[in-house]
Amino acid sequence: MEKHVYDEKNGLSYTLCGDCYLPDLVLNEEEPTYGKYGMLRKQFLKEYRPIRYQNLLLSGKLTAHLNQIDQEVTEQVEVLMKQMAEKTGRERKLKEAGSDEVG
């Protein structure tokens, strides 16, 4: 039996230990930099998508996924906040203009 084998289906390497092959699990995750939205995503995955959570965790991609989600959602929130501020500013101007015409 070979000492090391590679499974192309799941992308994992295995090492022979005794009579069975054990996966070579190496966590090469990036540094966690995620904030509120990354933590919310992690909690969601744990509660509602446990298989996806386990796959990301075991493949070493969980932190990268959470960092990416946090960055994307933070950018979306910033865009929405700008849009809301612009809309609020326009509405105030319309109200001020309307009150000037009435008075």
N, C-alpha and C positions, 0 to 999 in steps of 0.2 A: 504494500500500500504506500502511496505517495505521502511524504511528510507534510507538504503544503498543497492545497488545491484552491482554485478560484472558481466561484459560481457566477457565471455571466448573467443569470436570471435576476439575482438580487444584488450583484456587485460586491459581494463580500468574499474575503479570503478566509480559509479555514486551515487550522494546524491539527495534525494528528496527535491526540493525547490518549494513550492506551488503545482502546478499541474503537473510539469514536472521534469525529472531527469537531473541534470547538471553534467558534468564530473568532477571528482576530479583531477585537473591538478596540479601536483607538479613537478617543475623542479629540478631534482637531478643530474644535469649535472656536469661533472668533470671540472676541471680548463682548460681553453683554453690555449694550449701551441703550437698550430700550427703556422706555418710561411707562407712563400710564397706559397707553394703547397697546403696547407690547405685553404688559402684564394682563390686561383684559383679554387679549387674544389667547394668551397661555391658559388662563382660567377657562375660557370658552372651549378650547381644544380638549382640556382635561375632562370637562363635564359632558360635552356634547359630541366630541369627535375623538374618543380615546384611542382608537386604532391609528388615526392620523397623527395624534400626539406621540404615540409610541414609535411609529415609523420615523418621524422627524427626530425624536430623541435618540433612537438607536443608530440612525444614520449620521448623527453628528450635525444635522442641519437645523435643529430647533432654534438655536440662538440667532443664526443668520436670518431665519424666517421671521422671528419676533422683531429683530432689528429692522428688517425691511418693512414689515407691517406698521411698526411704530413710526417710521420715517414717512411712509406714504400717507397715513392717516393724519399725522401732524401737518403735513403740507396741505391736505384737503381742508382741515379745520382752519388753517390760516387763510386760504382762499375764500372759504365761506364767511369768515369773520370780516374780511375786506368787503365782500359783496354786501353783507348786512350793514356795515358801516356806511357804505356809499348809498344804499337804499334809504337808510334812516336819515342821512343828511339831505337827500333829495326830498323826502317826505316833510322834513322840517321846513325846508325852503318853500315848498308848496303851501304848507299851513300858514307860514308867515305871509306869503304873498296873498293867500286867500283872506286872511284876517285884515290885511291892509285894504283890500278892495271892499270888504263889507263895511268897515268902519269909516 
